Amino acid sequence: MVRFYKKKNVASNYDEKRFTGQGGQIIKERENRIVLDLLGDIEGKKILDLGAGTCRYSIAFAEQGAEVTALDISQEMLDKGRAKAKEAGVESNIEFVKGDAMNTEYKDESFDIVTALRIFHLVDDIKALAEEMKRLTRDRVLFDFFHLWSLRIFYNKFLPMNSKLRRKRKMKKLLTRKGFYDVELRKDFFIPYGCYRFSPKPLPKFYKKLDYLARKLSPSRRASSVVYITGRKS
Ligand SMILES: C[S@@+](CC[C@H](N)C(=O)[O-])C[C@H]1O[C@@H](n2cnc3c(N)ncnc32)[C@H](O)[C@@H]1O
């Protein structure tokens, strides 16, 4: 799985494959909005972005005035991220670190916020990753996961990175059992990423409307394919 992201062509095509075109743009904008909204005011905060990849979130955090450490196991992904940060004019606000999110060398509570976005579906030991996030944060953690009971179940096993689907209750317990409070879940994408990404214009805009309708019909958003979760450390 990690090897998948270390491949050079994966890093060079990562953003192009996921965040361009009508569907990709919708995904990128909506995710950015949700994540920034959940974090609130981050100006001046020290943020560690675990599994930063090509740094779309690290860059968004730096643009909001945060001091960011972007950590990833793949140098190729980070190199791409650095080039994007330079282009966005925030390279000097981000430190790019090659390392393993499961086992970092930072001291306890080195960061205000620790994020891990689109990485919980890749790791085997989610408890260990949550424990490391708790150790490193002074205040808050934020991560996301792909939800088992969603339309994603129909295509997930065909993906090349051995992506795992998770149960909402189990993921919430990862935080509540560790003593986090103010635990908040935000669910989205009843229509999963794959449909947005692989459908030609104007279908993604139609899916966006369907997603809106699904939210209206089921305010609890039970079958959302992506869940974002945040909590404060007690
Ligand atoms: C799907 S990408 C997500 C990138 C970014 N967070 C985003 O949302 O666009 C997953 C990233 O996690 C990284 N990764 C996987 N396992 C890791 C680990 N144990 N430590 C650090 N990075 C890891 C991969 O190299 C890859 O860049």
The ligand as a Tripos MOL2 file, in Angstrom:
@<TRIPOS>MOLECULE
LIG
   27    29     1     0     0
SMALL
NO_CHARGES

@<TRIPOS>ATOM
      1 C1         -4.2560    9.0910   -0.3550 C.3       1 LIG1
      2 S1         -2.7720    9.9700    0.0180 S.3       1 LIG1
      3 C2         -3.4360   11.3570    0.9110 C.3       1 LIG1
      4 C3         -2.5920   12.5800    0.7980 C.3       1 LIG1
      5 C4         -3.2090   13.8310    1.4170 C.3       1 LIG1
      6 N1         -3.4000   13.7030    2.8450 N.3       1 LIG1
      7 C5         -4.5080   14.1560    0.7410 C.2       1 LIG1
      8 O1         -5.5620   14.1000    1.4000 O.co2     1 LIG1
      9 O2         -4.4920   14.4550   -0.4660 O.co2     1 LIG1
     10 C6         -2.0830    9.0020    1.3010 C.3       1 LIG1
     11 C7         -0.6750    9.4260    1.6740 C.3       1 LIG1
     12 O3         -0.3110    8.7820    2.8980 O.3       1 LIG1
     13 C8          1.0530    8.4250    2.8090 C.3       1 LIG1
     14 N2          1.3070    7.3660    3.7920 N.ar      1 LIG1
     15 C9          0.8180    6.1030    3.8220 C.ar      1 LIG1
     16 N3          1.2670    5.4570    4.9200 N.ar      1 LIG1
     17 C10         2.0500    6.3360    5.5880 C.ar      1 LIG1
     18 C11         2.8010    6.2590    6.7920 C.ar      1 LIG1
     19 N4          2.8300    5.1460    7.5360 N.pl3     1 LIG1
     20 N5          3.4950    7.3450    7.1860 N.ar      1 LIG1
     21 C12         3.4830    8.4840    6.4530 C.ar      1 LIG1
     22 N6          2.7870    8.6090    5.2960 N.ar      1 LIG1
     23 C13         2.0940    7.5490    4.8760 C.ar      1 LIG1
     24 C14         1.2440    8.0010    1.3660 C.3       1 LIG1
     25 O4          2.6000    8.0510    0.9930 O.3       1 LIG1
     26 C15         0.3700    9.0420    0.6470 C.3       1 LIG1
     27 O5          1.1140   10.1780    0.2830 O.3       1 LIG1
@<TRIPOS>BOND
     1     1     2 1
     2     2     3 1
     3     2    10 1
     4     3     4 1
     5     4     5 1
     6     5     6 1
     7     5     7 1
     8     7     8 2
     9     7     9 1
    10    10    11 1
    11    11    12 1
    12    11    26 1
    13    12    13 1
    14    13    14 1
    15    13    24 1
    16    14    15 ar
    17    14    23 ar
    18    15    16 ar
    19    16    17 ar
    20    17    18 ar
    21    17    23 ar
    22    18    19 1
    23    18    20 ar
    24    20    21 ar
    25    21    22 ar
    26    22    23 ar
    27    24    25 1
    28    24    26 1
    29    26    27 1
@<TRIPOS>SUBSTRUCTURE
     1 LIG1         1 GROUP 0 **** ****
